[in-house]
Amino acid sequence: MAKKQSIPLIAYTPAARGDEFGRELFNHPLIQKIAQDHNASPIQILLAWAIRDNNTIAIPQTTKLSHMKDNLAAADIVLTKDELEAIDKQFPKPDHKVPLTMR
């Protein structure tokens, strides 16, 4: 619906580094392999995946300039159709509403 209305989605801290799910993503063999293939970090691959549709704005949290530069470089990574499909298959979107965890 947001795309039809030309409303961009915003992904705040899209990689969820501080929680268990985030660590699972960073260390997952598929993400590690794709990162290696692109000479990139796992977070860059996850950010590239998050913004792949040009309708999502990712706002990763960082306090380090080097990490901010790495995050910005993710916009230059173009994932292949096969890579996108593999990530989508490994981490399917929910098939029902899932409440956000509030901290």
N, CA, C and O atoms as a MOPAC input file, in Angstrom:
PM7 MOZYME 1SCF
protein

 N      0.81200 1    -1.18200 1     0.00000 1
 C      0.00000 1     0.00000 1     0.00000 1
 C      0.86500 1     1.25800 1     0.00000 1
 O      0.56700 1     2.21800 1    -0.71100 1
 N      1.93900 1     1.25600 1     0.79900 1
 C      2.79300 1     2.43600 1     0.86600 1
 C      3.39500 1     2.74800 1    -0.49600 1
 O      3.52500 1     3.91500 1    -0.86600 1
 N      3.76100 1     1.71600 1    -1.23800 1
 C      4.34400 1     1.93700 1    -2.55500 1
 C      3.32400 1     2.54600 1    -3.51300 1
 O      3.66000 1     3.43800 1    -4.29200 1
 N      2.09100 1     2.07400 1    -3.46000 1
 C      1.04000 1     2.61400 1    -4.31600 1
 C      0.78500 1     4.07900 1    -4.01200 1
 O      0.43600 1     4.85000 1    -4.90600 1
 N      0.95600 1     4.46400 1    -2.76300 1
 C      0.72000 1     5.84100 1    -2.34100 1
 C      1.98800 1     6.69800 1    -2.41600 1
 O      1.96700 1     7.86800 1    -2.03500 1
 N      3.08000 1     6.12500 1    -2.90200 1
 C      4.37500 1     6.80400 1    -2.97600 1
 C      4.85600 1     7.26700 1    -1.60500 1
 O      5.43100 1     8.34700 1    -1.46900 1
 N      4.61800 1     6.45100 1    -0.60700 1
 C      5.08000 1     6.73000 1     0.74600 1
 C      6.23300 1     5.77700 1     1.04100 1
 O      6.03100 1     4.56300 1     1.05000 1
 N      7.43400 1     6.29300 1     1.28400 1
 C      8.55000 1     5.39800 1     1.56200 1
 C      8.39900 1     4.73300 1     2.93100 1
 O      7.85500 1     5.32000 1     3.86700 1
 N      8.88400 1     3.51600 1     3.02500 1
 C      8.94200 1     2.82200 1     4.30900 1
 C     10.23400 1     3.22700 1     5.00000 1
 O     11.23100 1     3.51700 1     4.33900 1
 N     10.22000 1     3.24900 1     6.31300 1
 C     11.42000 1     3.57700 1     7.07100 1
 C     11.75400 1     2.39000 1     7.95600 1
 O     10.92100 1     1.91900 1     8.73000 1
 N     12.99300 1     1.91300 1     7.83100 1
 C     13.47200 1     0.79400 1     8.64200 1
 C     14.45200 1     1.34600 1     9.67400 1
 O     15.59900 1     1.65100 1     9.34600 1
 N     14.00100 1     1.47200 1    10.90900 1
 C     14.86900 1     1.92900 1    11.98500 1
 C     15.66600 1     0.75200 1    12.52100 1
 O     15.11400 1    -0.31700 1    12.78200 1
 N     16.96400 1     0.95300 1    12.68400 1
 C     17.89300 1    -0.10000 1    13.11900 1
 C     17.51800 1    -1.43700 1    12.47500 1
 O     17.17400 1    -2.38700 1    13.17800 1
 N     17.58300 1    -1.51400 1    11.14300 1
 C     17.07600 1    -2.67300 1    10.40800 1
 C     17.79000 1    -3.98600 1    10.67500 1
 O     17.22200 1    -5.04600 1    10.41500 1
 N     18.98700 1    -3.95500 1    11.17300 1
 C     19.70100 1    -5.21200 1    11.38600 1
 C     19.53300 1    -5.76000 1    12.79500 1
 O     19.94800 1    -6.88700 1    13.06400 1
 N     18.94500 1    -5.00300 1    13.68700 1
 C     18.66500 1    -5.47500 1    15.05400 1
 C     19.89700 1    -6.06500 1    15.71900 1
 O     19.83200 1    -7.15800 1    16.28300 1
 N     21.00200 1    -5.36700 1    15.66100 1
 C     22.28000 1    -5.88000 1    16.16400 1
 C     22.22400 1    -6.31200 1    17.63000 1
 O     22.88500 1    -7.28000 1    18.00400 1
 N     21.47700 1    -5.64000 1    18.43800 1
 C     21.50100 1    -5.93300 1    19.86300 1
 C     20.70800 1    -7.14400 1    20.29500 1
 O     20.81200 1    -7.55500 1    21.45100 1
 N     19.91500 1    -7.73500 1    19.41100 1
 C     19.10500 1    -8.86400 1    19.86400 1
 C     19.57600 1   -10.18000 1    19.26200 1
 O     20.44200 1   -10.20100 1    18.38800 1
 N     19.00900 1   -11.25100 1    19.72800 1
 C     19.41800 1   -12.57100 1    19.26200 1
 C     19.17800 1   -12.75100 1    17.77400 1
 O     20.00200 1   -13.35600 1    17.08900 1
 N     18.07300 1   -12.24000 1    17.26200 1
 C     17.78100 1   -12.38900 1    15.84500 1
 C     18.83200 1   -11.67300 1    15.00400 1
 O     19.23200 1   -12.17500 1    13.95300 1
 N     19.27500 1   -10.51700 1    15.45400 1
 C     20.30700 1    -9.77500 1    14.73700 1
 C     21.60700 1   -10.55900 1    14.64200 1
 O     22.22900 1   -10.60400 1    13.58100 1
 N     22.01600 1   -11.16600 1    15.72900 1
 C     23.26000 1   -11.95200 1    15.69500 1
 C     23.10700 1   -13.14300 1    14.75600 1
 O     24.05100 1   -13.53100 1    14.06800 1
 N     21.91400 1   -13.71300 1    14.73800 1
 C     21.67000 1   -14.83500 1    13.82300 1
 C     21.83800 1   -14.38700 1    12.37200 1
 O     22.39800 1   -15.11400 1    11.55100 1
 N     21.35700 1   -13.20700 1    12.07000 1
 C     21.48200 1   -12.69900 1    10.70300 1
 C     22.93900 1   -12.47400 1    10.32000 1
 O     23.37200 1   -12.89500 1     9.24700 1
 N     23.69700 1   -11.81500 1    11.18900 1
 C     25.09200 1   -11.49400 1    10.86600 1
 C     25.92900 1   -12.74100 1    10.64800 1
 O     26.82500 1   -12.75400 1     9.80400 1
 N     25.64200 1   -13.77800 1    11.40100 1
 C     26.45300 1   -14.99400 1    11.34000 1
 C     25.87400 1   -16.07400 1    10.44400 1
 O     26.45700 1   -17.15300 1    10.32700 1
 N     24.76100 1   -15.81400 1     9.82100 1
 C     24.13300 1   -16.84000 1     8.98900 1
 C     25.02600 1   -17.12800 1     7.77800 1
 O     25.51400 1   -16.19600 1     7.13900 1
 N     25.24700 1   -18.41400 1     7.45500 1
 C     26.13000 1   -18.76800 1     6.34500 1
 C     25.75600 1   -18.11800 1     5.00800 1
 O     26.64100 1   -17.74500 1     4.23800 1
 N     24.47600 1   -17.98100 1     4.73200 1
 C     24.05400 1   -17.36000 1     3.47300 1
 C     24.50100 1   -15.90500 1     3.41100 1
 O     25.05700 1   -15.46300 1     2.40600 1
 N     24.25600 1   -15.16200 1     4.48900 1
 C     24.64600 1   -13.74800 1     4.53000 1
 C     26.16800 1   -13.62900 1     4.46900 1
 O     26.69400 1   -12.74600 1     3.79000 1
 N     26.86500 1   -14.49600 1     5.16000 1
 C     28.33500 1   -14.48700 1     5.13900 1
 C     28.85900 1   -14.73800 1     3.71900 1
 O     29.79500 1   -14.07500 1     3.27300 1
 N     28.25100 1   -15.69500 1     3.01500 1
 C     28.69000 1   -16.03700 1     1.64800 1
 C     28.44600 1   -14.86100 1     0.69600 1
 O     29.32800 1   -14.49900 1    -0.08400 1
 N     27.26800 1   -14.27600 1     0.75900 1
 C     26.95200 1   -13.14700 1    -0.11800 1
 C     27.88100 1   -11.97600 1     0.19500 1
 O     28.34900 1   -11.29300 1    -0.71600 1
 N     28.14400 1   -11.74600 1     1.46700 1
 C     29.06100 1   -10.66800 1     1.85900 1
 C     30.44900 1   -10.91700 1     1.28300 1
 O     31.08300 1   -10.00200 1     0.75700 1
 N     30.91000 1   -12.14000 1     1.38400 1
 C     32.23000 1   -12.48700 1     0.83400 1
 C     32.24900 1   -12.28200 1    -0.68300 1
 O     33.22000 1   -11.75200 1    -1.22300 1
 N     31.20400 1   -12.69000 1    -1.35900 1
 C     31.12600 1   -12.54500 1    -2.81600 1
 C     31.16400 1   -11.08200 1    -3.25700 1
 O     31.63800 1   -10.76500 1    -4.34800 1
 N     30.65900 1   -10.19200 1    -2.39300 1
 C     30.62100 1    -8.75700 1    -2.73500 1
 C     31.75100 1    -7.96700 1    -2.07000 1
 O     31.82000 1    -6.74400 1    -2.19100 1
 N     32.64500 1    -8.69000 1    -1.36000 1
 C     33.71000 1    -8.02100 1    -0.61700 1
 C     33.10500 1    -6.95300 1     0.30100 1
 O     33.56300 1    -5.81200 1     0.35000 1
 N     32.07300 1    -7.36000 1     1.01700 1
 C     31.32700 1    -6.45100 1     1.88000 1
 C     31.12400 1    -7.11400 1     3.23900 1
 O     31.42100 1    -8.29500 1     3.41700 1
 N     30.62300 1    -6.35000 1     4.17900 1
 C     30.31900 1    -6.89900 1     5.50300 1
 C     28.87500 1    -7.42200 1     5.50600 1
 O     28.06900 1    -7.03000 1     4.66200 1
 N     28.55600 1    -8.29900 1     6.44800 1
 C     27.17300 1    -8.77600 1     6.54700 1
 C     26.17300 1    -7.63000 1     6.73200 1
 O     25.08600 1    -7.67000 1     6.15600 1
 N     26.52000 1    -6.62000 1     7.51700 1
 C     25.59500 1    -5.50200 1     7.71000 1
 C     25.35900 1    -4.77100 1     6.39000 1
 O     24.24000 1    -4.33100 1     6.12700 1
 N     26.38500 1    -4.63500 1     5.56300 1
 C     26.19700 1    -3.98000 1     4.26600 1
 C     25.24600 1    -4.78500 1     3.39100 1
 O     24.42000 1    -4.20800 1     2.68400 1
 N     25.35000 1    -6.09900 1     3.43000 1
 C     24.44800 1    -6.94200 1     2.64300 1
 C     23.02100 1    -6.80400 1     3.15500 1
 O     22.08700 1    -6.69700 1     2.36100 1
 N     22.84500 1    -6.80600 1     4.47000 1
 C     21.50300 1    -6.66300 1     5.03900 1
 C     20.90300 1    -5.30000 1     4.70900 1
 O     19.71000 1    -5.19900 1     4.42400 1
 N     21.71600 1    -4.26400 1     4.74500 1
 C     21.22100 1    -2.93400 1     4.37800 1
 C     20.88100 1    -2.87300 1     2.89200 1
 O     19.85100 1    -2.31500 1     2.51300 1
 N     21.74500 1    -3.44500 1     2.04800 1
 C     21.47000 1    -3.46500 1     0.60300 1
 C     20.16000 1    -4.20600 1     0.32800 1
 O     19.37600 1    -3.80000 1    -0.53000 1
 N     19.93500 1    -5.29200 1     1.06200 1
 C     18.67500 1    -6.04300 1     0.90500 1
 C     17.49100 1    -5.18700 1     1.34500 1
 O     16.45400 1    -5.17300 1     0.68300 1
 N     17.64300 1    -4.47900 1     2.45600 1
 C     16.53800 1    -3.68100 1     3.00000 1
 C     16.11400 1    -2.55300 1     2.06700 1
 O     14.93400 1    -2.20700 1     2.01000 1
 N     17.06200 1    -1.97900 1     1.34000 1
 C     16.74800 1    -0.82100 1     0.48700 1
 C     16.66100 1    -1.18500 1    -0.98800 1
 O     16.66800 1    -0.29800 1    -1.84200 1
 N     16.58200 1    -2.44600 1    -1.29600 1
 C     16.63100 1    -2.92600 1    -2.67900 1
 C     15.51700 1    -2.39600 1    -3.56500 1
 O     15.68900 1    -2.30200 1    -4.78000 1
 N     14.38900 1    -2.05000 1    -2.98400 1
 C     13.23400 1    -1.64700 1    -3.79700 1
 C     13.17100 1    -0.14500 1    -4.06200 1
 O     12.23600 1     0.33000 1    -4.70700 1
 N     14.14100 1     0.59400 1    -3.58000 1
 C     14.18600 1     2.05100 1    -3.74100 1
 C     12.96200 1     2.73800 1    -3.14700 1
 O     12.65800 1     3.87800 1    -3.49900 1
 N     12.26000 1     2.05300 1    -2.25100 1
 C     11.10900 1     2.64100 1    -1.58600 1
 C     11.24700 1     2.53600 1    -0.06600 1
 O     10.33000 1     2.89100 1     0.67500 1
 N     12.39500 1     2.04600 1     0.38900 1
 C     12.63800 1     1.88100 1     1.81200 1
 C     13.86000 1     2.69600 1     2.20600 1
 O     14.90200 1     2.64000 1     1.55400 1
 N     13.71100 1     3.44400 1     3.27400 1
 C     14.81500 1     4.21700 1     3.82800 1
 C     15.27900 1     3.49000 1     5.07500 1
 O     14.49800 1     3.29500 1     6.00700 1
 N     16.53700 1     3.08700 1     5.10400 1
 C     17.08400 1     2.39500 1     6.27100 1
 C     17.84200 1     3.39700 1     7.13500 1
 O     18.61400 1     4.21400 1     6.63400 1
 N     17.60800 1     3.31700 1     8.42900 1
 C     18.29900 1     4.18900 1     9.36900 1
 C     19.02000 1     3.29800 1    10.38300 1
 O     18.51700 1     3.05400 1    11.48000 1
 N     20.20900 1     2.81400 1     9.99900 1
 C     20.95900 1     1.97700 1    10.93700 1
 C     21.57000 1     2.83500 1    12.03800 1
 O     21.98300 1     3.97100 1    11.80600 1
 N     21.61700 1     2.28400 1    13.20800 1
 C     22.16000 1     3.00600 1    14.35500 1
 C     23.66500 1     2.79200 1    14.42000 1
 O     24.13500 1     1.65800 1    14.33100 1
 N     24.41400 1     3.86200 1    14.57200 1
 C     25.85800 1     3.76100 1    14.75900 1
 C     26.36200 1     5.01200 1    15.45800 1
 O     25.76700 1     6.08600 1    15.36700 1
 N     27.45600 1     4.84400 1    16.14700 1
 C     28.10700 1     5.98500 1    16.78800 1
 C     29.52200 1     6.16800 1    16.25400 1
 O     30.24800 1     7.05600 1    16.70000 1
 N     29.91200 1     5.33100 1    15.30100 1
 C     31.27200 1     5.38100 1    14.76100 1
 C     31.24900 1     5.85000 1    13.30900 1
 O     30.44200 1     5.38100 1    12.50600 1
 N     32.13800 1     6.77400 1    12.98800 1
 C     32.22400 1     7.29700 1    11.62500 1
 C     32.53000 1     6.18400 1    10.63000 1
 O     31.96200 1     6.16700 1     9.53800 1
 N     33.41100 1     5.25800 1    10.98200 1
 C     33.75800 1     4.16800 1    10.05600 1
 C     32.53500 1     3.30500 1     9.74200 1
 O     32.35800 1     2.86500 1     8.60700 1
 N     31.69800 1     3.06600 1    10.74600 1
 C     30.48200 1     2.28500 1    10.50400 1
 C     29.49700 1     3.05700 1     9.63600 1
 O     28.81100 1     2.47500 1     8.79500 1
 N     29.43000 1     4.37500 1     9.84500 1
 C     28.53300 1     5.19000 1     9.03100 1
 C     28.96600 1     5.13300 1     7.56100 1
 O     28.12500 1     5.03700 1     6.66800 1
 N     30.26500 1     5.19000 1     7.31900 1
 C     30.76000 1     5.10900 1     5.93900 1
 C     30.44000 1     3.74200 1     5.34000 1
 O     30.04700 1     3.65000 1     4.17700 1
 N     30.60500 1     2.68600 1     6.12500 1
 C     30.25500 1     1.33900 1     5.65500 1
 C     28.75800 1     1.24600 1     5.34700 1
 O     28.35700 1     0.64700 1     4.35000 1
 N     27.94200 1     1.84400 1     6.21400 1
 C     26.49100 1     1.82900 1     5.99100 1
 C     26.12500 1     2.54300 1     4.69400 1
 O     25.28900 1     2.06500 1     3.92700 1
 N     26.74800 1     3.67600 1     4.45900 1
 C     26.47900 1     4.42200 1     3.22000 1
 C     26.91500 1     3.63300 1     1.98600 1
 O     26.25500 1     3.68600 1     0.94800 1
 N     28.02100 1     2.90400 1     2.09800 1
 C     28.52100 1     2.10800 1     0.97200 1
 C     27.55400 1     0.98800 1     0.58500 1
 O     27.59600 1     0.49100 1    -0.54000 1
 N     26.69900 1     0.59700 1     1.50000 1
 C     25.71600 1    -0.45700 1     1.20200 1
 C     24.79400 1    -0.05300 1     0.06200 1
 O     24.28000 1    -0.91300 1    -0.65200 1
 N     24.58200 1     1.23500 1    -0.11500 1
 C     23.70700 1     1.71100 1    -1.19900 1
 C     24.28400 1     1.41600 1    -2.57700 1
 O     23.55500 1     1.42400 1    -3.56900 1
 N     25.58200 1     1.15600 1    -2.64400 1
 C     26.23300 1     0.86000 1    -3.92400 1
 C     26.24700 1    -0.63100 1    -4.25000 1
 O     26.65500 1    -1.02400 1    -5.34200 1
 N     25.80700 1    -1.45200 1    -3.31400 1
 C     25.79800 1    -2.90700 1    -3.53200 1
 C     24.52000 1    -3.29200 1    -4.26600 1
 O     23.41400 1    -2.97300 1    -3.82800 1
 N     24.68900 1    -3.97000 1    -5.37100 1
 C     23.54500 1    -4.46100 1    -6.14300 1
 C     23.50700 1    -5.98100 1    -6.00300 1
 O     24.37100 1    -6.69000 1    -6.51900 1
 N     22.51100 1    -6.45200 1    -5.30900 1
 C     22.35900 1    -7.89300 1    -5.13200 1
 C     21.70000 1    -8.49200 1    -6.36400 1
 O     20.81200 1    -7.88700 1    -6.96600 1
 N     22.14700 1    -9.68600 1    -6.73100 1
 C     21.57500 1   -10.34800 1    -7.90000 1
 C     20.17700 1   -10.87000 1    -7.56500 1
 O     19.79800 1   -10.98200 1    -6.39900 1
 N     19.43900 1   -11.18100 1    -8.60000 1
 C     18.10300 1   -11.75900 1    -8.42500 1
 C     18.19200 1   -13.04200 1    -7.60500 1
 O     17.36900 1   -13.27400 1    -6.71900 1
 N     19.19100 1   -13.87600 1    -7.89900 1
 C     19.36400 1   -15.13000 1    -7.16000 1
 C     19.67400 1   -14.87200 1    -5.68700 1
 O     19.16600 1   -15.57400 1    -4.81200 1
 N     20.50400 1   -13.86700 1    -5.41200 1
 C     20.83500 1   -13.54500 1    -4.02100 1
 C     19.60400 1   -13.04600 1    -3.27200 1
 O     19.35300 1   -13.45100 1    -2.13700 1
 N     18.83800 1   -12.16600 1    -3.91200 1
 C     17.61700 1   -11.65700 1    -3.28600 1
 C     16.63400 1   -12.78800 1    -2.99800 1
 O     16.04200 1   -12.84200 1    -1.92100 1
 N     16.46400 1   -13.68200 1    -3.95600 1
 C     15.55100 1   -14.80900 1    -3.77000 1
 C     16.02800 1   -15.72900 1    -2.66100 1
 O     15.21600 1   -16.24200 1    -1.89100 1
 N     17.33900 1   -15.94600 1    -2.57000 1
 C     17.88800 1   -16.81500 1    -1.52500 1
 C     17.66500 1   -16.20700 1    -0.14300 1
 O     17.30700 1   -16.91600 1     0.79800 1
 N     17.87400 1   -14.90600 1    -0.02000 1
 C     17.64500 1   -14.23700 1     1.26700 1
 C     16.16100 1   -14.28600 1     1.61900 1
 O     15.80100 1   -14.59500 1     2.75500 1
 N     15.30800 1   -13.98400 1     0.65500 1
 C     13.85800 1   -14.01400 1     0.90400 1
 C     13.38200 1   -15.40700 1     1.30800 1
 O     12.50600 1   -15.54100 1     2.16100 1
 N     13.95400 1   -16.43700 1     0.70200 1
 C     13.56900 1   -17.81000 1     1.02900 1
 C     14.04800 1   -18.18500 1     2.43000 1
 O     13.32100 1   -18.82100 1     3.19300 1
 N     15.27300 1   -17.78800 1     2.76000 1
 C     15.84000 1   -18.13000 1     4.06300 1
 C     15.16000 1   -17.36900 1     5.20500 1
 O     14.99900 1   -17.89500 1     6.30600 1
 N     14.76500 1   -16.12500 1     4.92700 1
 C     14.14500 1   -15.27100 1     5.94400 1
 C     12.81700 1   -14.73600 1     5.41500 1
 O     12.71900 1   -13.55600 1     5.07900 1
 N     11.79200 1   -15.58900 1     5.33700 1
 C     10.51500 1   -15.15600 1     4.75800 1
 C      9.82800 1   -14.10600 1     5.63200 1
 O      9.98300 1   -14.08100 1     6.85300 1
 N      9.06900 1   -13.24700 1     4.96800 1
 C      8.31000 1   -12.24000 1     5.71500 1
 C      7.20800 1   -12.94300 1     6.49700 1
 O      6.76000 1   -14.02200 1     6.10900 1
 N      6.77600 1   -12.34100 1     7.58600 1
 C      5.70200 1   -12.96000 1     8.38200 1
 C      4.43000 1   -13.10600 1     7.56100 1
 O      4.15200 1   -12.30100 1     6.67200 1
 N      3.66800 1   -14.13500 1     7.87000 1
 C      2.39800 1   -14.33000 1     7.17200 1
 C      1.23000 1   -13.83400 1     8.01600 1
 O      0.06600 1   -14.05500 1     7.68500 1
 N      1.56800 1   -13.15300 1     9.12200 1
 C      0.54800 1   -12.54900 1     9.98500 1
 C      1.17300 1   -11.33400 1    10.68000 1
 O      2.39100 1   -11.15500 1    10.65200 1
 N      0.34700 1   -10.51700 1    11.29000 1
 C      0.85500 1    -9.34000 1    11.97500 1
 C      1.71300 1    -9.76000 1    13.15800 1
 O      1.36400 1   -10.66500 1    13.91700 1
 N      2.84500 1    -9.07900 1    13.29400 1
 C      3.76000 1    -9.36000 1    14.38900 1
 C      4.01200 1    -8.05200 1    15.13100 1
 O      4.50600 1    -7.09500 1    14.53400 1
 N      3.68500 1    -7.99100 1    16.41400 1
 C      3.89400 1    -6.72900 1    17.14000 1
 C      5.38600 1    -6.42600 1    17.28500 1
 O      6.20900 1    -7.33300 1    17.40800 1
 N      5.71300 1    -5.14300 1    17.26700 1
 C      7.07900 1    -4.70900 1    17.46000 1
 C      7.43400 1    -4.76600 1    18.93500 1
 O      6.60800 1    -4.45900 1    19.79500 1
 N      8.65300 1    -5.15700 1    19.22200 1
 C      9.12700 1    -5.16100 1    20.58900 1
 C      9.50000 1    -3.75100 1    20.98200 1
 O     10.26900 1    -3.09800 1    20.27600 1
 N      8.98600 1    -3.27800 1    22.06500 1
 C      9.30200 1    -1.92200 1    22.55300 1
 C     10.31800 1    -2.04000 1    23.67000 1
 O     10.20900 1    -2.89900 1    24.54400 1
 N     11.30800 1    -1.16300 1    23.62500 1
 C     12.34300 1    -1.17600 1    24.67000 1
 C     12.25800 1     0.05300 1    25.50000 1
 O     13.04600 1     0.22500 1    26.43000 1

